[in-house]
Amino acid sequence: MAGSELHMFAEQHRSDWVRLRTLVVLRWFAISGQIIAILVAARIYNLEIEIGSAALIIGSAVIANLFSSSLYPENKRLSERETMMMLIFDVVQLGLLLFLTGGLNNPFALLILAPVTIAATVLKLRSMIVVGVIAIALISIIARVHIPLVTSSGEILTLPPVFQLGFWVSLVIGVVFLAIYARQVTTEMHTMREALVATQLALAREQKLTDLGGVVAAAAHELGTPLATIKLVSAELMEELDDMPDQREDAALIRQQADRCREILHSMGRAGKDDLHLRTAPLETVVREAAEPHLSRGKQVLFDIAPKGSDDHSQPVITRRPEIIHGLRNLIQNAVDFSEQRVEIDVNWSDDEISVQIADDGPGFPQSVIGRIGDPFVRRRRVSLDGSRRPGYEGMGLGLFIAKTLLERSGARISFTNGRRHGRSGWAGQATGGAIVSVNWPRVVVDNHHAQAGKPLGKNQPITS
């Protein structure tokens, strides 16, 4: 599933994650608190409260809970409309109860923020606005129209007008602020989770491709000797068929080698061998493997492979980790997509560090998002330009997020910058610019060749699923 499709799917089914039982349990807690508050106010503080009307309003919530629990199974997932209606019911029920108990003079008016906060975390924007508007409307109504709280001596409990106005303003601001804050935090959490799922899928796919490549290479390695023998004997038979006295022996040898090939294929069919020689490769080989799918896309991809401040000019031999290959491949793809004519890939190493720098001659990263590159689903303002370079590409930033996450998982540090149009010359002496991505690893993290030098690799192990 593409990144944009994954994001849209999650947004459309956001409320489907809420179980009916969760809202029912929360409502039971609210009902219990309302009953206790009414009893304490009436019995201990001797406030004159419309007990009958209050009991009727609280009873409606009890009936709604019992009805929901009996009609639907506990594991039912609520739809967008069902969740919105339940939260609207809670807002209205609490508003009516506050109307009977002093309006905004009741300190428990603060609880009206709870349904709005829940709506901000689980509902789509339109439904959340509906719940918020209803909450603000009820707050405004009960601030002006309500049954006052009266003590047994006839004293009316009311706040000074300036405090009532301040409480109303604070509740309205609280509804708006909590809705925006809770929604923003929840949206970022969901976005990060969706992006991490896409990253895991990409890594799993790359791992399978790497394993498949190991199996194919191991097959070629294993079958090389018997196939060469078959070819040699067949050639000899064709040349000396009439004069060959040992024809039967050669035919037997051909049959023997064919049987051997069959046994090897049968063994590979049960479990491919993870060739230990393929676990590591020279740094240049790994980078070229990552770039290979994008070398024939009409853009010039130039490589510069050279040591940098290292006494050892031999190229590092690094582990062929799927996250390194897939991460570099995504970065190279992005550079090729947005380049004008060419992409430069500089591969350098020192005694302590290995670095890969990918630069293109395109327009570079947009200044509006350069500080947020690597976050999932980053919206670009340069939609028309992105669309012309990448038909069907919505600029969600998921590819860069996957690349950044995978490479950081391998121990790399990544930086995103823009080159200068002037003052930086390419290999052909032309001014270059565009985006520059630098990936740097501590050499000890990816280059374990020296630590393993002189040690036997051991026996190839079957690939287990």
Summary of the structure (lengths in Angstrom):
residues: 465
radius of gyration: 34.8
end to end distance: 23.1
largest distance: 131.3
contacts: 1394
relative contact order: 0.08
helix: 61%
strand: 13%
